[in-house]
Structure formats: C-alpha cells, structure tokens
Amino acid sequence: MVAADGVIACVYALVLPMMTRDGPTPGPALWWQGMVVAGIALPCAARRVWPVPVFWTVLAVTVFGWSTGHLREPFAAAAFALYPVALADAPRRGPSTRVIASVSLGLLAVGLVAGTPVAWQGDLVRLLPLGPVMPGASWAIGRALRDRRAAAARVTEELAGRAVAEERLRIARELHDSVAHSMGVVAAKAGVTRLLLPAGTDASVRAALHTIETTSREALTEMRRMLGVLRTEVGPDELAPAPGIAQLPELVRQAATVGVRAELDVRAAGDLPDTVQLTVYRIVQEALTNVVKHAGPTRCRVVVAATGQEVRIEVADDGETDLADPAAGAGGHGLVGMRERVAMYGGEFSAGRRDIRGFYVSASLPYRAGERR
Amino acid sequence: MTERIRVLVADDQALLRGTFRLLVDSAPDLVAIGEARTGAEAVDVARRGDPDVVLMDIRMPELDGIEATRLICAASPGTRVLILTMFDLDSYVFGALRAGASGFLLKDTPPEDLLSGIRTVAAGEGLLTPRMTGRLIAEFARHAHPTAAVPRTLDGLTTREREVLTLVARGLSNAEIAGHLHLSPATVKSHVGHLFTKLAARDRAQLVIAAYESGLVAADRR
C-alpha cells in the first residue's frame, strides 16, 4: 500500500509541472517551481504512515504555490492526502460525513456557475469555492468508508461473541449430559445392589447403598433441570449416544466422501474418560470440517495419541488454505469452539499455517486415567 | 405358577445392561432372554427370541430406540416395549408412544418400581408417570385440532367408567385406581377394557387423549 502511494507520488511529481507549464503566463523560476512540486507530491508517499502531518504539509505547500503563483495545482494532492486522515478519524468527531459531502457539492455548484473550472487561474476568488471541492469529496468518501468499516467490525465482533456463547452453551450441555449419564449409572447400580443384598447383610450397608441411591437420584434430577435450561432445541444427534474415539473412523469416512482423504492414527486412546473422548471427537470433527471447507480436496493426517496423563490431537492438511488468515476469518468459528473446549480442560491449543503448505490444528488435553470400569 | 415374563435388555452401556439384567433375573417371575447393544441388535434379538417385554434405551448407535420400537411393534404385536431412558424429553416420550411403546420409565427409577413396571407392561397396560401424562395432555392441548373424525363423547359411559377414565388420564395404574376407588384390580381392569371398546382406543395414551378431547380433564397449565 505504501509502495503504491510512493509510485503515485512520483508520477504526480512528474505530471504536475506539465499542468503548470502550459499556463498562459511565463513560468516563474524553474528551481522554485521544482521545490513546490516536490513539496506537494512527494509527502503523499507517506500519507498512510503519518496521515495528519502529510496532509497539513501538502495543504500548506499547495496554498503557498497558489498564492505566490508558482503553481495551479487543483488541490488533488491535498485531497489524496486527506483520504487516510478521514479513514483514521475517530468516530463522532468533527463535522458529520453528510455535512462534508453537502458543502463540497454546494461549492462545486457555486464554482460551476461562477466560472469554468478548466481555466484554472491564480486568483483567490476562484480558489475559494473550487479549492476545497476535491479535498471535500475525498474527505467525505474516506469518512463514509470509515463508518462502514466500523459497522462491519462491530458486526464481526458481535458474531464472534455470539459464536463463543453458543459454543459454551453446547459444551455445557454435552458435559452435563455426560455427567447425568454417569449419575444414572450410579443410581441404577446402587439401587439394584441394595435390592439384591442377601438377607443377613448388615443394616449399615443397606443404609449406605440407600444413601448413594437417593443422593445420586436427586443429583440426576437437578442435572435434568439444568439440561432443560441448556437445551435450546433437541439437536439432531440426541437420538444417538455421545460420540467418542470409536466414532472417529466414521468422521474420516465422511470427509472422504467430499474429497478429503484423511489418514487416522489413534494410539492407546480407547479407554479415555467419556467427556475427554467427546472433546477429542469434537475437535477432530471441527478440524476436519475446516479442512473440507477451506482446503478443498486434499490429504490430511489425524493423530490422536494418549499417554495416560495427556491426549494429543493433531490434524494437519496439505491443502491450499483459501483464507488469508483462517485463524481470524470465517474459518475462525470452528477454531473458537476448539479453543473453548481445550481451555475447559486446561489444555494447550494452537493452529496456523504449516511451513510449506496447508494448515494444522494441535491440541493437548490432560486427563486422569484408569478410573473406568 | 404361570410362565415367566421374558425380557430383552437393550442398552449401549455395558454397565447398565448388566445391572438391569441382574435385576430382571433376581425376580422369580421374570427372566432375561438376551441383551442388545444397538437398536438394530434389539430388533434382531426380539425377532428371534420373541420376548414379552423389551427394556429399550433410546440413545443407541446404529438404530435409535424409537426406530427399533417401531420395527419391533410392527413385527411382533405380542411384544411390549418399555422405554428406559436417562431423560424424559418430550420428543422422546411422544416419539416412543407414537412408535408403539407401552411405557416410559427413567433409568434411575427405584428398582422395585422398575420390576412392577415390567409386570404392568407385560400385562398389557400402559405405563406413564403422572408427570408424563400431564405433559402428554398439554401437548395435545397445544396441537388441538377439531378434526376428530369420530367425535369423542362420553355419552355411552357409566359414572364409574368416567371416574376410572379421569384417573387413567392422571396417569394412575390399574392398581392405583383400584386403591383410589376402593374397587378390586380385576374390576378396574374390566372397566378399562370397556373404556377401550367404547372409546375405540388402542391403548391408555389414547384414553388420555379421549379424556382430554371430551373435556373430562383439562390440560395442566403451569
């Protein structure tokens, strides 16, 4: 962007003298003119770097050129330099965009009635209405674009916030669901064991089982109530059990039907706790969805490796990721969810471009093993 | 003694399957004839084993419990399905009843109640908790459409039958109704049988609907 501004500044520095030289009066000293042209055109190269100083410099030199008759520059450079100032302007400061646009149009109308803008003369009477027209238009356009960008940024922020909230709701729902199932197993097991106790069993054992049974039943009732709050609608997967490691091959098969050939490598992950299995599944699911959506037909490698204390998940593809920055763009939605899930377990998460080509997602979740069955 | 009630346990969690099987086998009048890990397996085992009652989980891989119930009820009318699930979501209850399930219980139901539930269903009675019956009525209240081809009137019912119908609509079992009205269970059963005939109802859920549609009971609005 800055390089483009530099090229424009240099070209303008070359064009400007031509506009000046074919004037009706004999030109002033050439070196003076050269200085003024350079003073107007060259700062424009840095308009995005120091918008405000560049604008005032260009404007000052232009006014000086006009008033001393060195130049009949139509304030094009000033307009060019004002644009980034308008873009960076703080919201709700200065005159409104509408006022700027209306005044510019009004001045243009006055100028058109008063005289032909083509016959640029050095007199200040002409300058007054017509000078500000081009900068005014530039200012108005810059401001309008700024307003639009600000609105777009707000919408993006709101959407991102909503995505996080929705994802947290989903995570909470799945977690409560999983805990409720475990609680149900406790209640059923305790109840049946109590019923089947042999006749001579100590009364305290019977009482203990009864306590386990009723307490877990009460907890389950609370969980159901909680789930009623969390459940916004019955999802399409409510008729199937919560997915886990055993369902990963099915995900890979689904990806294959849309052209992503994934290679699945699961190491020692069969007896992870249910909630961790579900989290692993969701992360692989989101990562594969991103590959399908953004990398198109490609190859991809999925590794799920458990060590007994930690499970690592790596999903890496060789595709041409179609987003400038998938972590920030539309592809970020899935990443938001993955990050949230990993954060819940106090794990680590990273995602980004691979060195040569493709995109990777890497996560690790700590867990406690050996407590099942 | 009459023949034992043959029960099939369908649940994808091995721990629960084992627990319920243990419970069934502990009752002298019940016997577990098999287990199923998926809905598809339940359909298969039910076809070969011809159980009296299937204890059916809803969330199962391959085929969910509601679909499995539909297939089993269509294939063998003699088999009753008792849904046994962790959540009493409306969609589960209504889906299961539409599919032909005879009853619906939660997995943490006290084991004594679970056993009597199996016997109730095996005897051909429906089984819903009062809470579910209430929601069933509320659901019909929401989707009430005056399209009933046969207007349900209670003109042909005796006073006693109306009383029984009111209690059925509140989700009470025959034994509970008998207790309420100081009748013998056999008398209640014959009253319910008359209600089935007079109201052209296939099961208790339909009796509940008839009770609602006729205005005998109103939806419980909380």
Interface residues (C-beta under 8 A of the other chain):
Chain A: A180 H181 M183 G184 V185 A187 A188 K189 G191 V192 R194 L195 L196 E213 S216 R217 L220 R224 L227 R231 V234 E238 L239 A240 P241 A242 R373
Chain B: D12 Q13 L15 L16 T19 F20 L22 L23 S26 I58 R59 M60 P61 D64 G65 I66 M86 F87 D88 L89 S91 K107 D108 P110 P111 E112
